[in-house]
Amino acid sequence: MRAAPDTQDGIVARLSAPLDRVGAWLASARGWRRRVLALAAGAATALAFAPFYFLPLMVAGYAALVFLLDGAAGEAKKRRAAFATGWFFGFGFFLVGLYWMAFSFFVQAEEFAWMAPFAVTGMPAFLALFFGGAAALAVSFWRPGASRILVFAAALMLFEYARGHILTGLPWNLPGQALAGTAAGAQSAAIYGVYGLSLVALLAAMAPAAWKGAALKGVGVSLALAALLFGGGAARLAMPGPGVHDDVIVRVVQPNIPQREKIDWDLWGRNFAKHIELSKGAAPQGAKLFVLWPENAASLVTEVDGAMEMLAQELPRESTLLAGSVRRESDAAGKERYYNSLAVIAGAPAGAAPHRIVTDYYDKHHLVPFGEYLPFTDLLRAVGLAQLAPYDDGFSFGSGPRTMNAGGPSFAPLICYEAIFPGEMYPRSARPEWLVTVTNDAWFGDTSGPRQHLDQARLRSIETGLPMARSANTGISALIDSRGRYIGRIALYKAGVFDAALPRAAPSTIYARVGDLVFALMMFGCAAYGVFSGRGARAS
């Protein structure tokens, strides 16, 4: 007698069986086994980010976390069990994802190396609290089926949003950032920003755990969402762009000066001369030339004898230099304050004697805790901590984002860390025509940190529809167009320079107009649908 043919559901169930067995095994883990598995899943997920981009590991990691939380949800003290599971996942994730922070403490090893182990473990331990909190919140509404995926993704993004804002915020390695390894994968950030992109990425990553007994169905959903993101992004990139300013040239300089030498005041003149040497060469006839130097390239430039005269003699005379600098000023009481700044240094017009003058400064307003200022100063100094900035009181805070004009298309300046914060790049009432970023990732060596930083710069251009010129001391200088494509680029640990016509700004994006509103609607929609559909499923 002939066997009846398999039904479609039967085939799916049979093909899903191996994945379902893995899920059941993860859900059955208890105690230390669950925590070790969560730690491993978090560490694996971190490899989905630059420079590895192993995106399948994000799917495996977050799906594993869902199964582990299935087990936690069945315990009497489910919130405590879920918090511990989420915390261990987060600790593994940040331990691998942020290891590069340790390198900055070895630049001045004799003074700061002892702090590295505390930073490498302390920061992940703190940031993991956000994953633990999201897991504890989600498990309060945990129901069988796909509803738990919606609830958990929404809860996690609520806490990720908090991570990006609390205590100055650190929105580093948000889930959507893993898709910024290509311009195509990140294009939808123009609609809902990196937080909205992160929510979609989480839903895709968790989908294989959505339906018990039908893991293959979840894999199909995951692949469909990925195809939609990358396919839609590729279609957007294929559309005609806004073109370039043929009469505006950006010269991006990357000097590649070792960090130990960069902060040595005795080598100031040699370092300054290297920047100048790389910057020589006239612009094409009739074009406005902007020369871009990295963060702290010309510290206290107006106070060094002969520095401004040297700029006047050696740089293209009608160019405008945008240089990372440090400036100082004294208050009414005579106390000196230092600012991490970008100086606009204009040249002489045609026919005038060569000279240079600083016409404007932008002062960094989003400073790096412990790197540029010391929070809770008196308390932390009492236990021997100090900031890495070479000034007793660190840097002072600037007044906020600005849009500036230096005789060409208006621009918004960003200094290093400021480029990781979506929606905080320029005043909403004064949209610029391009973004200027100066940075110094030499602190972090040849690690994933500088590469992850570049991905965030790409996201800022896509979100705003604005091109970005980025000059790094090393790691990684680039010119990025309004859709996140690299027009020019200088690799990590390479000295170099390139000229390129400035890309034009695209029309203002949805994200640039409404900010995180679309993301908020998506997040609350997922949460509401997940909670109420889950209750309905349980009642039926």
WOZIRA-V104057 format. One line per field, one symbol per residue. phi: phi as a letter, one per 20 degrees, with the letter a starting at -180 (. if undefined). psi: psi as a letter, one per 30 degrees, with the letter a starting at -180 (. if undefined). burial: b if it has 24 or more other C-alpha atoms within 12 Angstrom, else e. A space follows every 10 residues. Layout:
BEGIN
phi: ???
psi: ???
burial: ???
END
This chain:
BEGIN
phi: .effffffff fffffegfff fffffffefc lfffffffgf ffffffffeg eelefgffff fffffffffg fffeefdfff ffgfffffff fffffefdgf fffffefdgf ddgfegffff dffgffffgf ffffffffff dfcfnfgfff ffffffffff ffgfcflmnb eelfgfffee fcfffdffff ecmfffffff fffffegfef dfnbffffff fgffffffff fffffffffg efncefdcdd dedceleggf ffeeffdgff ffffgfgfef ofeggndfdd dddfglfcfl ffeegnffff ffedegfdfd edcfbcccbd efenfecdce cddedeeffg nefgbcbfea cddgddeegm ecbdflgfff ffdnebeffe cgdmeeefep gbdcccnbgf bdecdlgffe dfmcebffec fedadccdbb efgdmecfgf ffffgffgff fffemdfcdc ddgbnceadd efdneeebbc fgmceabbdb fffefeggfg ffedmeffgf ffffffffff ffffffffff
psi: kkkkkkleee eeeeffeeee eeeeeeffkl bfeeeeeeee eeeeeffflk gehieffeee eeeeeeeefe eeffleieee eeeeeeeeee eeefeefgff ffefffeief efeffeeeee eeeeeeffee eeeeeeeeff gkllafefee eeeeeefeee eeefekhfki hkhleffffg fleefgefff egafeeeeee eeeeefefge jkfheeeeee eeeeeeeeee eeeeeefflk afaljfgjkk jkkjfhkkee eegjffgeee eeeeeeeffl kllkkgkkkk kkllkheikh effkkfeeee eeeelkeglk kjkklklllk afggkkkkkj lkkjjllklk flkklkkjfl kkkkfiljkf efljlheeee ffgglllfkh kegallklfa llklkhgakl lkkkjcffff jkghflkffi kaflkkkkli gffgaiafee eeeeeeeeee eeefgklkkj kkekikklkk afggkkelkk lkhkklklkk kkklkllkle efefbgeeee eeeeeeeeee eeeeeeeee.
burial: eeeeeeeeee ebeeebeebb eebbebbebb eeebbbbbbb bbbbbbbbbb bbbebbbbbb bbbbbbbbbb bbbbeeebbb bbbbbbbbbb bbbbbbbbbb bbbbbbbbee ebeebbeebb bebbbbbbbb bbbbbbbbbb bbbbbbbbbb bbbbbbbbbb bbbbeeeebb bbbbbbbbbb bbbbbbbbbb bbbbbbbbbb bbbbbbbbbb bbbbbbbbbe bbbebbeebb eebeebbeee eeebeeebbb bbbbbbbbbb ebbeeeebbe bbebbbbbbb eebeeebbbb bbbbbbbbbb bbeeeebbeb bbebbbbbbb bbbbbbbbee eeeeeeebbb bbbbbbbbee eeeebbbbeb bbbbbbbbbb bbbbeeeeee eeeebbbbbb eebbbbebee bbbbbbeebb bbbbbbbbbb bbbbbbeeee bbbbbbbbbb bbbbbbbbbb bbbbbbbbbb bbbbbbbbbb bbbbbbbbbb bbbbbbbbbb bbbebbbbbb bbbbbbebbb bbbebbebbb ebbbebbebb bebbeeeeee
END
